[in-house]
């Protein structure tokens, strides 16, 4: 299946975080890389600067001539690109070899010991942490991350002669079933992507199937609460992790906060090791750190090395990204796009900035997710003191009748929840006294980061 030897690579949806990592990977291999994405973003501009030919015109004429040579071109696409996309249709009608992003990751992982990080929340942070812990211990790894690492400034880590691969295993479109990992993490299995899965049972069955694909003698690392929901074959080697739970194989115990950092003891089996600290906000990130430490420990990284590296880990862009911090204003941007993530984000902000007024700006992502989790979104967002909604970001979806940001605003238990376009946002903010400001969402709300910083600077 699949020929990665072709000299030309064309990516439909090249500006996506996972697709852009593949673009960089093939560029490093010396391929001619081009691609399409619907919008020009900071990421697509960076790809262009690095040597990828990117267009935002959905027309077959925009495909570079070398990439129209069928025998020399591999086309990679993400299922997020609609079937009526003109460029996708051209390649399909002309009979080009076309592979999904997940299939390509599966092919790249062949021959490498693969560590796959899955779960409806936390996978990007855990992937970045695992990669950082292994890299700092001088292991040679390749890593495909679902976010831009603040430590490396990229979503791709490549080392010549690498024998380990770290990758996110995405449940969207059942993509992670393309992988046969040696080690896997399942961090959470909250209902999501109900446009793909029939119901929660279907989602859980697919996670169980993913776990069953771990290579013989491999390891599944997960939490007891997840384990209860999965139906796993007996021969899978399972270890558990958690917070303040001595019954798990790996746990953070004796947690305390000092100087805006979490300090804890790491329990491994029957042993406790003190002196660990994590600078990322939120208890969920301590839990993510335990998962990453467990994987690195299983791969033989020493306790002292783990302590030293975790202390210096800086996180992932758009994951609790603090852009402004003063007595007058705090501004944080976060990728949260599921009610549980929003709940955890607001809890973390309250912990760090007690007594301050929180204004959240949320951009709903996908009509189906907004409809399916509308009540949960309303409850989570209602924990903000003030709320502003941006128009819904449809991503890959066609509109669903009556489902939009105004529909969601009416569900929130607040008197005035304005809905505006991105172009109107700064004017809406001008009318408000802002103390702690959050921008939240997985669409293109990140395009507002610079204008907001400029406005308050």
PyMOL commands that set and color helices and strands:
alter all, ss='L'
color gray80, all
select helices_A, chain A and resi 17-28+42-50+60-62+65-68+70-72+86-93+101-109+123-136+172-178+200-212+224-227+283-298+303-312+339-352+367-372+374-381+405-411+422-430+445-456
alter helices_A, ss='H'
color red, helices_A
select strands_A, chain A and resi 8-12+32-36+53-55+73-77+97-100+113-118+141-144+156-157+164-168+183-186+219-222+237-243+250-258+261-268+271-278+321-325+330-334+358-365+386-393+418-420+436-440
alter strands_A, ss='S'
color yellow, strands_A
deselect
rebuild
show_as cartoon
